[in-house]
């Protein structure tokens, strides 16, 4: 097995330790060193780059060489573009928030404005009217695509970590005092949880909709229902591991190892 990286973050070090515990060889491949004029060696490549664009390039090169990329380049590309992912989720019959391309806005008392490309809650803002949306986007790059979604609930969601089309760990995330975002990277309050069957089913179906072998699926809670918010294709998992007590790195390593043995 090979782990494709640009930066070794905590999650990648957790994967390396998990592979060592399992007695599995895990070679590190630096994405910046890929020779795009030559095929890579056969095998399974776990794509874990911080750069989403490099992830797509690396995965495409791996698959064009006849090897296996986890996740595949199509899944990575779809997941990185929230508008494309939303279209695929909706086409699969999954409940998603009402969404318009900016500066249009759905009819909702509160709105979430976010770029189609991005993570960790960056450039995401709360608005209460179309006028607020237009003010927020004043001066934005005209080529940058923004989505305007109805706000679901109070920002509380469930992050379900899917590996091999089953939920292996989950946590509930709540916004910290003074904020409305629940991202763990922004101080969201997290707690391990065993999700109800309907949430597990939504998470697995969302991963399948985008052809993701593994993913971090955000399930929004509000209006007495659950909605699929986002599907993260190179998800961080240190927070869900700590909150749930599940060794997510080992779960992922075992799954990728099984893929290589097929």
N, C-alpha and C positions, 0 to 999 in steps of 0.2 A: 504494500500500500504506500501511497505517497500523499503528503500533505503539502498543498500549494499555498504559499503565503507571500506577503510582501513585508509584513511586520509580525513578529511573534508576540501576540497579546496573551493575556492570562488564559483565555479559552484554548489557544493552540498549545500552550504548555500543559494544560490539563489533559488534552488529547494525547500528547507525547507520553505523559506519565501513565495514562490509561493503557496505551499500547504496550508500554513496558510491563505493566502488571499482567496483561493478558499474554505476554510472551510473543507479541506480534511485531514484526519489523515495520517501522514507519519511517520512510525516507522523506526528508524535507526538500522541497523544490521551490526555489526562489522564482517568483513570477517574472521578475525583471531579467532573468537569465534565459528565458525560454527562446529557443531557436525556432522561429516560425517557418523557416525554410526546410525543416527536418521533422519527421515524425517523432513523437515521444515514444518511449518504451511502452509495451503492453502493460495493462494492469488497471487498477482503480485509483483515481485521483480525487481526493477530497479537497474541494476548493474553499479556502478560508482567507481570502485576501480582504484587507480593509477597504481597498478600492473596488467598488462595484464594477466599474468599467474594465478594470484589469481582470476581474473575476470572469466576466463574460468572454473576454478575449482568450483567457487561459482555457476555459471550459470548451469553447469552440475549437481551439487548436487540439485539445486532447481528443475530442470526439472525431474531428477530421482525421486524426491519426489512427482511428480504429480502437482507441482505448475508451475507458468508461470514466465519465466525469460526474461527480456528486457535489452539488446538483448539476444538471445539464445546463448548457448555455441558454436554451430557450426558457427554461424555468427561471434562471437568474435574470435574464433580460426582462421577462414579464414581471417578476417580483419587484425589480428595481423601479419600474414605471408604474406608479400607483394607479394611473388612469387605465392602463392596459390590464393590470391585475383586476381592477374593479369590473371591467367589461367581461373578463373570463369568469370571475366569481358569479356575476349576475347571470351569465349564460348557462352556468351550471345549476341555476335555481337556488343559489344561496342568498339569504337575506343580507342586504348591504344598506348603509345609510343613503338617504337621498342626496344626490351629488350633482352639481353643475360645474361646467368649466367657467372659471372666472372671466369677466366680473359678474356674470349671472349668479343667482343664488336661489336655493330652494326656499320655500315658504316655511320658515322656522324661527322661533324667538331668539335662538342663539345659533351661531354659525362657526364652523371651524374652517379656517383658511390655511391651506398647506400646499407646498410645491409637489408636483408629481414625482420629482426625484428628491430623495432626502431621507434622513434617518435621525434618531435620537431627539426628535421633536424640534429640530432646528428650522427656523423660518416659519413655524406654525403659530398662528394667532387666533384669538377669539374675537368674533365680531357680532354685532346685534342687528345689523341692517346692511343692505347693499351699499349704502353710502359709506359705512365703515369699511366694507370690503374694498371699495374703490380708493379710499384714503390709505388703507394699508398697502395697496399695490402701487400707489403712486411712486414713480421712479424705479419700479422693478424692471428687470431686463424684459423687453417685449417678446423675446424668444423663449422665455421661461414659462412653462405651463403651470398654472395654479388650479387647484380644485377647491370648491366651496361646498362643504357638507353640513347637513343638519347635525347639531350636537346631540349625542345620545347620552342620556343620563347625566351623572355628575362627573364623568371622566373615569369612573371605576371600570376596569376591564379584567379579563382573564387571559394571561399569556399561557397558551398550551404548546408544549414542545412535542412535535410529532416526529417520530423516527420510524421509517418503514411502514407508514400508514397506520400507526397506532400512537396514542398519546402516552408518552413515558413519564412526563412530569408536567406540573402546572402550578401557577401561582396567581393569586388575585392581587391586582395593583390598584392602589388608591392614591389620588392626588395628595401631595403634602400640603400643610397649612399655607394659605396664601397663593396657591397655584391651582391650575385646573387640569394640568397634564399629569399622567400617571407613570411616565417613563421612569424606570429604575435609575437610568443614567442622570435623571434630573431630580432625584431625591424622592421618587414615588415610594409609598409605603407598601411593602410586599409581604405576603404570607402564603405559605404552601397550602394547596387546596387539592382535594379530589374532585374534579369537575363532574357535574351531573352528566348522565348519558347523552342528553341532547347537545351539550357543549362539546363533548368528545366527538360526537358524530359530525358536528359543524366543522371542527378543526381538521378532522381527517378528510372530509369532503373538500375543504378548501385547499389542502395540500394536493389532493388528487386533481383538482381543477387546474392547477398550475404545473402539474407533473413534477412535484417536488418530492424527492426521496426523504428529505427531512426539512423541517421549517419551524419557525416560531410564529404561531397564529394568534392574533389578537382578537378576542371575542368581546365586543362591547355589550354592556348591560344597561337596559333602559326601556321605558315604555312597556314594561311587563314582558319583554322579549329579549332575545339575543341576536346580535348582528356580527358579521365578519367585518372587522375593521381593516386589518392589513395582514399580509403574509410575508414574513421576513425570510429571505433565502439564504443568508449567511448570518444566522442569528447568534447573538451572544447568549451564553447560557450559565454564566457563573451565578447570577442572581437567582435563577430558577433552581439551580442545583442546591444552593445554600438554603433557600426557602423551603424546598420540598424534601430535602435530604436524599434526593436521587442522584446517583453518579451519572449525569447526563453524558459526560465524556465517554464513559465506559459503554453506555448504551449505543452511542453513535459509532464507536470503534468496533464493537461487536457486529453491528449491522453492516458496516463497510467491509469488514473482514469476511463475513458470510457472502457478500456480493462477489468478492474476489475469488472465493472458492467455487463459485458456480461454473 
